[in-house]
Amino acid sequence: MASNKALDLKEACRWGIVSGGFACFYYGGTYLETKEGEKLSYLQELYDLYLKQ
């Protein structure tokens, strides 16, 4: 996906923290989706909670 938006290192780190934490709760660190975008919806919820801290 191409974008003209500048890269944001802080945002990349936030997504990395949320993704790493999420991976800790699944065998082998892999969440198998049953439908497209399912994992992203879970990560978005965690990301929003992380930003509230």
N, C-alpha and C positions, 0 to 999 in steps of 0.2 A: 504494500500500500504506500504510494508516494504522497508526500505532504510538503507543503512549503513552510510549515510551522517549524520554528527553531527547536532544536533538541534541548530538553530540560533535564539536567543531570539529577536534580533533587526529585523530580517526578519519577524518573527511571528507578531511583533508589527506593522510593515509596512502593512502587509496583513490585520491585524485587523482594522487599521485606514481606509484603502481603502474600506474594506467590510462594515464597519459601516457607512461611508459616502454614499456608494451606497445604503444601506438599507433605508437611510433617504428619498429617493425619490420615494419609492414604498409604497402603501397602506398596512399597517400592517407590513412593513419592509420585505415583501416577494416578490421576483421576480420569476414569474412562467415561466420557460423555455419552448419554443416550440420545441427545439431540444437539445440534450445532448451537454454540453460544452458551450452553449450560454452565460450563466452568467460569466463563467470563462474568455471568450474572452473579455467581457466588463470590468471585473475586471483587466485583464492584461493590458489593455490600460490605465486605471486609475493608476495602480501600476507603470507603466513606466513613466507616467507624474509626479507622486509623487517623483520618484527617481531623476528626472531632477531638482527639486527645490533646 
